[in-house]
Amino acid sequence: MEDLDKNLIVSKTELKKGSKKIQQFGKKISELTLNNIQEFKFPSNIYDAAIDLKNLKSNSAKKRQAQYLGKLLREIDLTGAFLIMEQLKVTSQKEIQRNHVVESWRDKLLSNNDSITNFFDEYPKADRQSLRQTISNAQKEKKDNRPPKYSRQLFKLIKDIMSKV
């Protein structure tokens, strides 16, 4: 019986560590986009506190607001919020990987003319004329040391082609 009581007692240090973790979680939430913050479906007071933290510029005000947000977050069950945050991380990582693939295709297409046929073999429904024109413009722009307008356009074009598959 006495052993059970000892296990149920949580030290003040452990409580502070838990509060600090929740406060850090609140900061991470406030760093997300508005649409992502809305996905958490928090009560209006917590949502408003997260938005306020997002908009603050002063470090001392941010610290106070983060403490307030942490206090509000401790009052609710956060299991669903942790799952949503994990999903957002996974989605973000997949998007980053997709962008790396697009960048590698763009680099291949700009540096090697033979890679165009490989690209069309992999993506046969791609608009060949617009892709070739954009590649040509991007190569000229790189050669003339101009800003990468067509290189960015090529990136978007490749990304659109790859998303349609």
SULQUI-V849520 format. One record per helix or strand. SS is the DSSP state (~ for helix, > for strand). FROM is the first residue (numbers start at 0). LEN is the number of residues. Records with the same first field share a line. If there is no record, write none. Layout:
SS = FROM-LEN  FROM-LEN
This chain:
~ = 1-7  11-19  33-6  43-12  58-16  78-33  114-8  127-16  148-16
